[in-house]
Amino acid sequence: QVQVVESGGGLVQAGGSLRLSCEASGSILSINAMGWYRQAPGIQRELVAVTTSGGSTNYADSVKGRFTISRDNAKNLVYLQMNSLKPEDTAVYYCNADVSERYRTGRYRYWGQGTQVTVSS
């Protein structure tokens, strides 16, 4: 089994910055991809940014140029640096890990519990 834990959320003024962290742990053989998603009240969960084991990245159009995803593969860590934050960025941010495990075949996806990001106007 694999556990995913996020941290770094909080309250910030518009134009400010936050850095989210996510750590995956457990019976991990390799991580195929890790990504950040967000969900605001009444709004469907959406992809924010994702990075693959090969280093490629993808971003939602709404965050391009403002957010940066990075990864420390050796430590199973992924970060989301969020700059120039806007009130519409307010949401619960979830980390997702797509992993290959040590003791069973296949690929599995795990979600963190979420961390609240609130941007005041």
C-alpha positions as semicolon CSV with decimal commas, in nm:
position;residue;x (nm);y (nm);z (nm)
1;Q;0,000;0,000;0,000
2;V;0,101;0,358;-0,061
3;Q;0,026;0,671;0,136
4;V;0,015;1,022;-0,007
5;V;0,032;1,328;0,218
6;E;0,013;1,695;0,118
7;S;0,120;2,000;0,312
8;G;0,181;2,370;0,262
9;G;-0,166;2,509;0,217
10;G;-0,281;2,822;0,390
11;L;-0,414;3,173;0,355
12;V;-0,240;3,419;0,128
13;Q;-0,321;3,755;-0,026
14;A;-0,378;3,793;-0,398
15;G;-0,046;3,825;-0,574
16;G;0,131;3,620;-0,312
17;S;0,290;3,278;-0,328
18;L;0,260;2,937;-0,168
19;R;0,455;2,617;-0,208
20;L;0,274;2,288;-0,169
21;S;0,454;1,963;-0,094
22;C;0,346;1,604;-0,144
23;E;0,518;1,290;-0,024
24;A;0,438;0,938;-0,133
25;S;0,550;0,652;0,089
26;G;0,504;0,279;0,129
27;S;0,565;-0,015;-0,101
28;I;0,677;0,191;-0,397
29;L;0,883;0,042;-0,675
30;S;0,864;0,347;-0,895
31;I;0,646;0,650;-0,947
32;N;0,514;0,686;-1,298
33;A;0,357;1,026;-1,249
34;M;0,254;1,267;-0,979
35;G;0,011;1,551;-1,014
36;W;-0,185;1,821;-0,841
37;Y;-0,560;1,863;-0,868
38;R;-0,793;2,110;-0,707
39;Q;-1,159;2,131;-0,618
40;A;-1,357;2,435;-0,515
41;P;-1,709;2,417;-0,368
42;G;-1,961;2,334;-0,637
43;I;-1,691;2,288;-0,900
44;Q;-1,567;1,961;-1,047
45;R;-1,216;1,856;-0,954
46;E;-0,968;1,970;-1,217
47;L;-0,611;1,896;-1,309
48;V;-0,368;2,170;-1,212
49;A;-0,031;2,022;-1,305
50;V;0,125;1,681;-1,361
51;T;0,477;1,552;-1,408
52;T;0,585;1,212;-1,537
53;S;0,885;0,997;-1,455
54;G;1,040;1,115;-1,779
55;G;1,022;1,474;-1,665
56;S;0,747;1,601;-1,889
57;T;0,496;1,843;-1,741
58;N;0,148;1,961;-1,821
59;Y;-0,045;2,252;-1,675
60;A;-0,398;2,377;-1,680
61;D;-0,428;2,684;-1,899
62;S;-0,542;2,888;-1,602
63;V;-0,213;2,838;-1,415
64;K;0,043;2,842;-1,695
65;G;0,316;3,091;-1,624
66;R;0,221;3,114;-1,257
67;F;0,254;2,761;-1,117
68;T;0,551;2,527;-1,143
69;I;0,552;2,157;-1,062
70;S;0,878;1,988;-0,967
71;R;0,977;1,647;-0,837
72;D;1,244;1,482;-0,627
73;N;1,227;1,124;-0,751
74;A;1,469;0,986;-0,493
75;K;1,248;1,106;-0,210
76;N;0,912;1,051;-0,379
77;L;0,834;1,418;-0,337
78;V;0,653;1,656;-0,564
79;Y;0,609;2,030;-0,518
80;L;0,379;2,291;-0,656
81;Q;0,516;2,643;-0,649
82;M;0,226;2,883;-0,685
83;N;0,302;3,244;-0,768
84;S;0,082;3,542;-0,851
85;L;-0,208;3,377;-0,676
86;K;-0,561;3,488;-0,756
87;P;-0,881;3,453;-0,554
88;E;-1,006;3,205;-0,812
89;D;-0,719;2,975;-0,715
90;T;-0,895;2,915;-0,384
91;A;-0,964;2,543;-0,354
92;V;-0,866;2,223;-0,183
93;Y;-0,557;2,095;-0,357
94;Y;-0,505;1,720;-0,386
95;C;-0,194;1,527;-0,473
96;N;-0,218;1,214;-0,684
97;A;0,050;0,950;-0,734
98;D;0,052;0,691;-1,011
99;V;0,284;0,418;-0,885
100;S;0,423;0,075;-0,954
101;E;0,447;-0,125;-0,631
102;R;0,701;-0,369;-0,492
103;Y;0,474;-0,664;-0,416
104;R;0,210;-0,660;-0,684
105;T;0,206;-0,593;-1,053
106;G;0,025;-0,321;-1,234
107;R;-0,011;0,049;-1,177
108;Y;-0,215;0,207;-0,900
109;R;-0,328;0,558;-0,822
110;Y;-0,344;0,709;-0,474
111;W;-0,487;1,035;-0,349
112;G;-0,382;1,254;-0,064
113;Q;-0,626;1,402;0,185
114;G;-0,607;1,751;0,040
115;T;-0,475;2,083;0,166
116;Q;-0,674;2,406;0,168
117;V;-0,548;2,706;-0,025
118;T;-0,733;3,032;0,029
119;V;-0,645;3,348;-0,162
120;S;-0,793;3,671;-0,033
121;S;-0,871;3,965;-0,259
